[in-house]
Structure formats: structure tokens, C-alpha cells
Amino acid sequence: MPLLSIKTNKLNFDIIDSLDPKVLSFLDKSMYLEKSPDKPLVEILVPGYSKSILVPYRIHSYNSISAGQLNISCGKTENLPDGVYEITIRVCPHDSIFLTKYYLKTDLLQYEIDNLLLSILNKQDMSDSFKKAMDNVFILLESAKVHARNGNVEEAIEMYKKVQKIINKLKC
């Protein structure tokens, strides 16, 4: 006698590192039982906020969410803050079919790093101490992103702050 199998939606998504401080982007890669699930929602907890925001998303598509859609822009086009975002996609019934991932958005810090590198690259000599500091920056930043992806929010934030501190020292 064959076993009875229960078919369910298989939710999956990739968070896209767009390097655009104005948007948070993700690609829905879920496998849905129906052609179109009822009211797909993405729930986003923005760093520094205590309440998450629900926004509809397009299935099997690239989705970009702005500060305005998250009601954190006061009607202006603003940058989203750097930090660890908790992102959950949900389909009906929303209380039982969902998938949560964490993402460290570093776009604003990356702009600072880029500007610092551009200012140094225009000079002929780059000191060994600068090179060592930048190696440390890249390793710490990548480690922070890995911690965020694994849900280690505090460790990700701690490493991000270390990178900020190094960059601020290098800018002086």
C-alpha cells in the first residue's frame, strides 16, 4: 500500500545584494502548489525598528522594496539603513506557511569603503598598514554577512561596527 504524501508549497528566495541603498531586493524561487498562491506577503523587520512591515510580493519574480513601501521614508525617497534585516515570505495560511532569512545590508558602508579606496588609489603609494587594514575590513565584512545569513544577528552587528570603526580611522 503506497504511503500517503502531503504536498505543500516549498518556499525559497534569494536576497539580492544590489548595492543600491534605496532598495531591498529578493528573488522568489518558491515552488507553489497552485499557479498563484493567495496573497503572498513579505514581512520585513528593518534594523532599528520594533515592528515589521507586510508588503505584497510577486511570485517567481525579482522584487524590489523601497523605504516608501516600508513606510519609513515620510514620503521622500530615502536610503534604507544598513544593518540586519529579517525577511519572511508568507503565503496563505500566513501563520503556518512561511520562510525567514536574515540579510546584512551594507550599501551605505560600502559607499564609504569605495570612496576611501578611490581616494587612495589615486595616490601612487599605498602603505602596508593600509593594505592590512583593508584586508581586515573585507574579511570582517564578509564574516558579518555570513553571520547574518546564519541568523547570528548580534555577531553580524558587532563585526559591522568593527568595520565602521576601521573605516572611520582610515578616513582621518
C-alpha positions in Angstrom: 0.0 0.0 0.0 1.6 3.4 -1.0 2.2 5.9 1.6 0.0 9.0 1.5 2.1 12.1 0.8 1.1 15.6 1.7 2.0 18.2 -0.9 2.9 21.6 0.4 4.3 24.8 -1.0 8.1 24.8 -0.9 9.1 28.4 -0.2 12.5 29.7 -1.1 14.0 33.1 -2.0 17.4 34.7 -2.6 18.2 38.1 -1.2 20.0 40.1 -3.9 22.9 42.3 -2.9 22.0 45.1 -5.2 24.5 47.7 -3.8 21.6 50.2 -4.0 20.9 51.9 -0.7 17.4 52.8 -1.8 16.0 49.2 -2.2 16.0 45.8 -0.7 15.7 43.2 -3.4 14.9 39.5 -3.5 14.1 36.8 -6.0 11.2 34.4 -5.2 12.3 30.9 -6.1 9.4 29.0 -4.4 7.5 26.0 -5.8 3.8 26.6 -5.3 1.1 24.0 -5.4 -1.2 26.5 -7.2 -0.4 28.7 -10.1 -0.8 31.7 -7.8 -1.0 31.4 -4.0 -3.5 33.5 -2.2 -2.0 36.9 -1.1 1.8 36.3 -1.0 3.3 38.7 1.5 6.8 39.6 2.5 7.3 40.7 6.1 10.4 42.9 6.8 11.8 43.9 10.1 14.1 46.9 9.3 17.1 47.4 11.6 16.3 49.9 14.4 12.5 49.3 14.1 10.5 47.2 16.5 7.6 46.4 14.3 7.8 44.5 11.0 6.0 45.7 7.8 4.0 43.5 5.5 4.2 44.1 1.7 2.7 42.0 -1.1 5.3 40.4 -3.5 5.2 38.9 -7.0 5.8 35.2 -7.1 8.6 33.8 -9.3 9.9 37.3 -9.8 12.5 39.8 -8.8 11.1 42.1 -6.1 12.5 45.4 -5.0 11.2 47.1 -1.9 11.8 50.8 -1.1 11.8 52.8 2.0 8.4 54.3 0.9 6.9 50.8 0.7 8.1 50.1 4.2 6.6 53.4 5.5 10.0 54.6 6.8 10.6 57.4 4.3 8.0 60.1 5.2 7.1 60.5 1.6 10.7 61.1 0.5 12.9 58.8 -1.5 15.4 57.8 1.3 18.1 55.3 1.7 17.3 52.2 3.7 19.5 51.8 6.8 22.4 49.4 6.9 22.0 46.6 9.3 20.5 43.1 9.7 17.1 42.7 8.0 14.7 39.9 9.0 12.8 38.9 5.8 10.0 36.5 5.8 7.9 35.4 2.9 4.4 34.1 3.7 1.5 32.5 1.8 -2.0 31.6 2.9 -2.4 30.3 5.6 0.2 33.0 6.6 0.6 31.7 10.2 1.9 28.3 9.1 3.5 28.7 5.6 6.5 31.0 5.8 10.2 31.1 5.4 12.5 33.6 7.2 16.0 34.7 6.2 18.4 37.3 7.6 20.4 39.7 5.5 23.1 42.3 6.4 22.6 45.3 4.2 25.9 47.2 3.9 25.3 49.6 1.0 26.0 52.8 2.8 29.2 51.5 4.4 30.2 50.1 1.0 29.9 53.6 -0.5 32.3 54.8 2.3 34.7 52.0 1.5 34.5 52.7 -2.2 35.2 56.4 -1.7 38.2 55.6 0.6 39.6 53.2 -1.9 39.2 55.7 -4.8 41.0 58.4 -2.9 43.9 56.1 -2.0 44.1 54.5 -5.5 44.7 58.0 -7.0 48.0 58.1 -5.0 51.0 56.1 -6.1 52.0 54.6 -2.7 49.7 52.5 -0.6 51.1 51.8 2.8 51.4 48.2 4.1 49.3 49.2 7.1 46.5 50.5 4.8 46.6 47.2 2.9 46.5 45.2 6.1 43.6 47.3 7.4 41.6 46.9 4.2 42.2 43.1 4.2 40.8 43.1 7.7 37.8 45.2 6.5 37.0 42.8 3.7 37.3 39.7 5.9 35.3 41.2 8.8 32.6 42.4 6.4 32.2 39.0 4.7 32.2 37.3 8.1 29.4 39.7 9.2 27.3 38.8 6.2 27.9 35.0 6.9 26.8 35.5 10.5 23.7 37.4 9.3 22.7 34.7 6.8 23.0 32.1 9.6 20.8 34.2 12.0 23.6 35.3 14.3 22.4 38.8 14.4 24.4 40.1 17.3 27.7 38.8 15.9 26.9 40.3 12.5 26.2 43.7 14.0 29.4 43.5 16.2 31.5 42.8 13.1 29.8 45.5 11.1 30.6 48.0 13.8 34.3 46.9 13.8 34.4 47.6 10.1 32.9 51.0 10.6 35.5 51.8 13.2 38.4 50.8 10.9 37.0 52.8 8.0 36.5 55.9 10.2 40.1 55.6 11.4 41.4 55.2 7.8 39.4 58.3 6.6 41.3 60.5 9.1 
